[in-house]
Amino acid sequence: MKRALAVAAGLLACASAVPAAAQNIAMTGVTVATGDGSDPIENGAVVVENGRVVYAGPAAGMPQTAMPLMEAAPGTWVTPGLVATVTNLGLWDVGAVSESNDIRAGDSPFSAALDAAPIVNPASQHIAIHRAAGVTRAATVTSASSSIFGGQGAIIDLGSDPQAVTRARAFQTVSLGESGARLAGGSRASAHALLRNALREANEFGSDGRIPGIRSRPAEQGSGDDVPLDPRLVDNRAERGDDVLLSRFDAAALVPVVRGEQPLYVMVERASDIRSVLALKREFANLDLVLVGASEGWLVASDIAAAGVPVIADGLDDLPQGFEELAATQSNIGRMVKAGVTVAINAAAMENPRNLNQYAGNLVALSRIPGADGLSWGQAFAAISSVPARISGLGGRAGVLAPGAAGDVVIWDGDPLEVGAMPTRVFIDGVEQPLENHQSRLRDRYRDLDESDLPKAYDW
């Protein structure tokens, strides 16, 4: 108990600390990756002032500055921070301990109305661990469990301050394919019927302030007009009509989706399911769709590109994990990019989003295998930086070193797409971040067998 209280006190102290001021950064003679898809720049330079990027490019074009230059060891690389999407960072601590795991709400009466933003824990060790791996921004969301809808995701930064959420209710998720079929009653037909009905309900719910199946209440006595019933006064589906499936909360949460004000992230794998998702645009023209997973996306890449729908694709699905992934191939992302599809690497497809740079590096290596389709270095790095940032609504502001972008800068001890390369310094909005976490402390504690390094039992 004393140890738990000590830990809690430490976290509270961290949460109440005064935010650090942004630092000015000036480096030259380093290898710079801007994150925009271009090749790395040798003998490059980066300048950050007041938390914003001022310059990133060849050292010869570096503007004059009075700030002192940071020392850079030989082989130093400088990149924008990585952007992880889709994740559940900040929503759990120990997966097997239900009290610390808020990823799923299987017994909840809500689905689309679930909102990740209020429950993000900026003191989570998962945030600290991924920050130390160069991840500076992420999209985090709960998983579909009580319905095909997983709820509304949040965009967060991984800074060591109490304000993690930078945009709440940034997107909505829905699960189709095999997992959606299970949640909807055992068939894809049911999942698609549920999705279409939900979108129609939301469309009617938000059309004029009236609720389907409810007569308007009379106005104040003496007024001659009826006034639409306030949706907030209705608490159950029965009052809205016999054919209504969504609670008013879930219907209200989907109104921004049908209006195109909130992207809909659709978890889908099979080529035929992808076509059915793209066809939704014919019924609901305003939908802002994003495909997630898309293991068979290469089979319908031309259709996806023509629809202008971005994809957050699994990095290296080389073997089918189910009947909906029979055409899975490591060349999936490369072939979609070649067809003109905007593709980011899906952080949810790996055990830890901190492995994003390793997956991107594997796609570079894949480009050297005869008959395979991979990505160039610049394309691969963009797939974990500027592209997921753009999909997340952070285009030009995160995942890229360009004038005006946030000062999210990662300094590496080598090529970040090579296995073994690690960040040596991480800045978010120009503020240098601590890289220590539980894992690094354990590493340091047991690096040798000198027992004098071990703390007392009640230390953490």
N, C-alpha and C positions, 0 to 999 in steps of 0.2 A: 504493500500500500504506500509506504514512504517513497519507494522508487517511482511508482506511478504518479504520485503527487509532485515529485521533483521534476519528472518529465513534463507534466502539465504546466507547472510553473515556468519552465524554460520556454515552452511553446507560447505561453501567454506573453512572456517578456519579449519574445521575437515579434509577436503580432502587434505589440504596442510600441515598437521601436519607431523612431522618426525615420521616414524614408530617406535614403541616401541621395545625394545630389548627383546629377549626371556629370560624367567626366569628359573632358576633351581628349580625343585620341588622334595621334598623328604617327603613321608608320610608313616607312619607305624601304625599298629593297627587299620586299616580300613577294610571295606568289599570291595573287589576288584572284578569287573566284567571285564574280559579281552575282551569280545565281540566276542570271537571265537566260541561260542556255548557251552562252558563249564559252569559248575555251578559257582556261585559266591564263592570267596575265603574269608572266615572269617579270621580275624587277618592277613590281607594281607598288602602288601607294594607296593609303586609305586615310581620310580625314573625317572625324566626327566632332561636331561642336554642338553644345547644348542639347545633347540627346538625339541629334539628327545627322544623317550622313551628308557631308558637304562634297566629298570627292572620293571616287574609287576608279582607278585606272592606271595607266602607265606612270611610272615615277617621273618621267620627263614632263608630264602635264600637271603635276601636283601644284596647287596654288601655294603662294607664299603664306606662311603662317608663323606667328610668334610663339606658338606653343612648343614645348620641348618634344623631341621625337622619342617614341618608345623604342627601347632596344629590341632587336629581333635576332634570334639565333639563326644560323644557317639552316635552310630547309623549312623556315616558318611559312605557314599558309594562313591566309586571312579570308574568312567567308562570312556571309550573313548567317544568322541563326537558322537552324533547321525548323521546319514547320510540320508537326505531326497531326495527321488527320486520317482516320477517325480513331479516337482513343477513349479511355475512361480514366485518364489521369485526374487525380484529386478526388475520386469518388470511392476509393477503397484503400485499405492499409494491408490487411491480411485476408487473402481470398477465402481461406477456410474458416474464418471467424465471422459469422454473419453480422455480429454487432458492428463490425468495422467495414462492412461491405455494402455499399449502397448502389451497386451496379444494376441489380434487378429488383423489380417490385412485382413479383408474381401474384401476390394476393391483393394488389391494389385495385380499387374501383376505377382508377384513372389509367389512361394510356397516352394519347397524344398530349394531354395536359401536363404530363410530367415535365418538370423543368430542372435541368441539371445545375443551373447557376447558383441557387441558394445553398447547395450542399457541397460545393467545391471546397476542399480543405487545402489552403495554400501551404500548410505545414506538413503535408503528406510527404513521406520519404520517397514515394514514387516521383513526385515533382522534383525533389532535390537530386535524385539519381539521374533523371533524364536531363535536367539542367546541366549537370556535370558532363553529360554526353553531347552537349551542343544543341539540344532542343530548346528553343526560346519561346515558341508559340505552339498552341495545340487547339484542336477542336475536341471537346469532350462531351460525352452523352451517355445516358443510361441505355441498357439493352432491352429490346422487345422481349416481354415475358408474359404479361397478362393479355396481350393483344398483339396484332401485327405492328402496331405503332410503338416505337421506342421512346418517344417524347422529344422534347426540344433541347438541342445541344447548345453549349456555350463556347465562345472563343476565349481562351485564357492565355496569359503570359506566365512564364515559369519563374518570374522574379521572386526573390526572397523577401517579399513584403506581403502585407495582409490583403492587398487588392489584386487578386488573381484574375477575376473575370473582367474582360475588356468589352465583351458584348454578350448580353444574355439573349436567350431565345433566337439564336442566330440561324438555326435550321431545324427541320423536323426529320425524323427517320421512320422508315417503314420497311418491314422485312417481308419479302416475297420468296419465291422459289420453295425449296424443301422446308426450310425453317418456318416460313410464313404459312405454308400449307398446314404444318403441325399446329401452329397457334390458332389457325382459323377454322379448324375442325377436321383436318385430315386430307384436304384436297386443294390444289392450286386454284380450282374453280371457286372455292369458297373464299380464298384469300383475295382474289381479284374482285369478286362481288363485294366483299367487305370494304376494299379500298375505294371502289367506285361509289358505293353507297355513302361512305364517309365523306368523300369529296362533294357529293351532291348535297348532303345534309349541311356541310359547312358553307356551301355556296348559298343555300337558302337561308341559313342562319344569319349570314352576314349581309344579305342583299338589301333589306330595308328595316332591320331592327325588329321584325316580327319573327315569331317562332312557328315553324310548320305545325299545323294541327291545332293552333290556339287562336281563339277569337280575340280580337282586341278588346280591352276593357273600356267601359264607358268613361268619358271625360268627367271632369268635375261637374257637379250639378249646375245646370244653367248654361253650360258651354255648348253647343250643338255638334261638336266633333268627337269622334272616337280617337283615342290615343293609343299607338302601338304599345303592347305589353312590354315592359322592361324585361329583357332576357334574364337579368340578374334575379328576378323574382321567381323564376321557374327552377325547381330543384330535381325533377325527375323526368325520365323519358316518356312515361305514360301520358303525362299532360300534354306532350307535344305530338302525340299521334301514335297509332298502333305500329307503324312501320319504321319508327325511329330507333336506331340502335345506339347512337352515341349519347353520352351524358352531355349536358350543356357546356361543361368545362372542356370536354374533348372536342366538341363541335366548335367552340370558340377558338380553341388552340389551332384548329385547321383553317380558320378563315384567312389568315395571312398566306397560307399555302395556296389556296385556290385563287387568291388575288395576285399571286406571283411576287408577294412581298417577302416571302420566306422560302428558301430553297427546300426541296424535298429530296432527301438522300434515300435512294431506293436500294436496298440490299438484294442483289440478284446475281445469278451466275450463268444460267443456261441461255444459249443464243435465242431460243424461241421465247423465253421469258423476257429477254431484253427487248425483242421486237414488240411484245405486248405492252411493255412499259412505255416505249417510244410512242406507241399508238395512243396513249392517254392524252397526248397533246392535241389530238383531233377533237376530243371531248372537252378538255379543259385547257383552252389555248394559253392561259396565263401561267401554267405550271412552269416552275424553274427547277428542272430535274437535274439530279446528279446520280450517276450509277456508282454503286459501291460493290467491289468484288469483281464481277464481270470476268470470271475465269474463261468463258467462251467468247469474250468480246471480240477477239480477232476474226471470228466467223462472220460477224455483222459489223465490222469496223466501218465500212462505207456508210451504212445506215446511221450509225452513231455520229459520224462526222457530219453527215448531211443534216442531222437534227440539231447539231451544235451543242450536244450534251456532253459535259465533261465526265471523266471517269476517275474514280479513286480505286485503282486496281491492285489486286494482290500481286506482290512483287515477283515471286518465283514459284507459281503453282505448276510443278512439272508432272504431277501424277493426280489422277482423279480421287477426290476424297468423298465423292458421292456420285449418284447417277446424273446430277445436273452439271458435273464437271468432267464428263468423259472426254471432251476435246481440250482439256487443260494442257498448256504448253508453256515452257519458259519463254518462248518468243511472243507471248501474248501482248505484253506492253510494247515491245519493239514494233510489232506489226500494226497495232492500233496507232502509234505515233506516226508510223510511215504513211498511214491512211489519212492523217490529218486530225486525229482525235487528241484532245487535250487530256493528258494523263498524269495523275499524281500517284505515288506509291502509297498503298493502304497500310497505315500503321496498325490497324486492328488485325491484320493477317499474320502478325508476328508476335511472339511471346512478349517482347519488350520493344516499344517504339524506339528505344535508344539504338536498335540495330538498323535503323533506317539507312544510314550511310553504308553499311555492309551490303544491304540488299541492292542499293543503287550501284555500288561497285561491282556486284555480280552481274548486273545488266551491262556494264561496260565490258567486262570479260566475255560476256555472251556474244558481243558483236564481233569477236575474233574467232568464233567457232564457225566453220563452214556450214552453210545451210540454216544457221540460226539468225534471229533478228534481235539485236540488242540496242543499246543506246550509246551515243557518244558521251564523253566525259561531261560536257556541258549540259546535254539533255538529261543525263542521269542525275546530276546534282540539282538541276532545276526541278526534277520530279519530287524532290524532298525539301524544296525551298520555295522558289517563286510560284510554282504551279499550285501546290496546295494552298499557299497564301492567297492566290487569286481566286481559287474555288471557294475559299473561306471568307471572301469579301475583303481581303487585306491586300489586294493587288497594288503594287507600287509602294506599299507602306511596310511590308514585312517580307522576309525571305529573299531580299535583294539588297545589294549595296549600290544605291543610286541616290543622287541628290534629292533630299527631302524625305527619304525613307527613315524609318525608326533606326536608332543606333543599336541594332541587334548585331553584335559582332562576335565572332568566335575565332580565336587564335589557336591553331593546331600545331602539333609537333611534326607533322608530315602530311602527305596527301590524305585528305579526309575520307576518300573512297577506298583507301587501302586498309586491310585488316591490321589492327594494332595501332593505328593513328588515334590520338586522343587530344581533346582540347586542353590547353594549358591555361587559358583565360577566357571567360565568357562575360559579355556585356549585354544587358537588356535595357533599351532606351538610354544607352550611354552609361548605365550604372554597372560597375563591375560586380559580379555575383560570386558568392561563396561556392566552392566546388565540393566541400565536405558533406558527407552523408553517412548513414549507418554502414553502408558497404565499404566506403573508404576507411572508416574508423576500424572496422573489423580487419580489413586488409593490413592496415598499419600495425594493429595490435598483435597479429599473429605472423608478421613477416619473418620473425626469428623466434628462437626458443628461449630468449632471455626473459625469465619470469618477472624481472623487476619492471618490465614494461606494462604488465597487466594491472588494471585498476582494481580497486576494492570491489567487492561483490555488489555493493549498492550503487556504484557509479554506472552511468549509462553512456 
